[in-house]
Amino acid sequence: MARACDRCGRILGESAVRYVVVISITADVPAELEIDQAMEDVEAEIERLLERLGDISAEEAEAQVHQRMVYLLCPDCREAFAGDPIGKGVGFPSLVQ
């Protein structure tokens, strides 16, 4: 089945070389609670986390913890992605001062 490259839109036939890029973004959470912590400590930590989430939807909260994206790329777009996967060369503001 012919499909389009998700980056440039080029139509890729069934026999065309194409690449699947899977991106998984996972929150870097603090160390897990100790198994032997008192239940009230666990409940307090859950309350703190819920307060930090505020009034966001369950879907938004889930996206902040884990997000998975899948893209189909043509060879040219795969090369561009592999050469600069986090977009440093396309004008993103510098995070390092």
C-alpha positions in Angstrom: 0.0 0.0 0.0 1.3 3.4 -0.9 1.8 5.8 2.0 3.1 9.4 2.3 6.2 10.4 4.1 5.1 12.1 7.3 7.7 14.8 7.0 7.7 15.9 3.3 4.6 14.2 1.9 6.3 12.2 -0.8 4.2 9.2 -1.8 6.1 6.0 -1.1 5.0 2.9 -3.1 4.9 -0.6 -1.6 8.3 -1.4 -2.9 9.9 2.0 -1.9 12.5 2.1 0.8 10.8 3.7 3.9 11.6 4.0 7.6 9.5 3.9 10.7 10.6 6.3 13.4 9.2 5.7 16.9 9.7 8.4 19.5 9.0 7.7 23.1 9.0 10.6 25.6 8.9 9.6 29.2 9.0 11.8 32.3 12.1 11.5 34.4 10.4 11.0 37.7 12.1 11.2 41.1 13.3 8.0 42.7 10.5 5.6 43.4 9.0 5.5 46.9 10.6 3.0 49.2 8.6 -0.1 49.7 8.9 0.1 53.4 7.7 3.7 53.6 4.7 4.3 55.9 1.4 4.4 54.1 0.8 8.0 55.2 4.0 9.0 53.5 2.8 7.4 50.2 -0.6 9.0 50.5 1.1 12.4 51.1 3.3 12.0 48.1 0.2 11.1 45.9 -1.5 14.3 47.2 1.5 16.4 46.3 1.6 14.9 42.8 -2.1 15.5 42.3 -1.7 19.2 43.4 1.1 19.7 40.9 -1.1 18.3 38.1 -3.8 20.9 39.0 -6.9 20.9 36.9 -5.6 19.2 33.7 -7.5 16.3 32.0 -6.5 12.7 32.4 -5.3 12.7 28.8 -3.1 15.7 29.3 -1.7 14.2 32.5 -0.9 11.0 30.7 0.9 12.9 27.9 3.0 14.7 30.5 4.2 11.3 31.8 4.5 9.3 28.6 4.0 10.1 24.9 4.7 7.8 21.9 4.8 9.0 18.3 5.3 7.0 15.2 6.3 8.5 11.8 6.9 7.0 8.4 9.9 8.7 6.6 11.3 8.5 3.1 15.1 8.0 2.8 15.9 11.7 2.4 13.8 12.6 5.5 15.3 9.7 7.5 18.8 11.1 6.7 17.8 14.6 7.8 16.2 13.2 11.0 19.1 11.0 11.8 21.6 13.9 11.3 19.7 16.2 13.6 17.1 14.3 15.6 16.4 17.0 18.2 16.4 19.9 15.8 19.5 21.7 17.0 20.2 23.0 13.5 16.8 24.5 12.7 16.6 27.5 14.9 15.5 26.1 18.3 16.3 28.5 21.1 19.4 27.5 23.0 18.8 26.0 26.4 22.4 26.5 27.4 23.4 30.0 28.4 
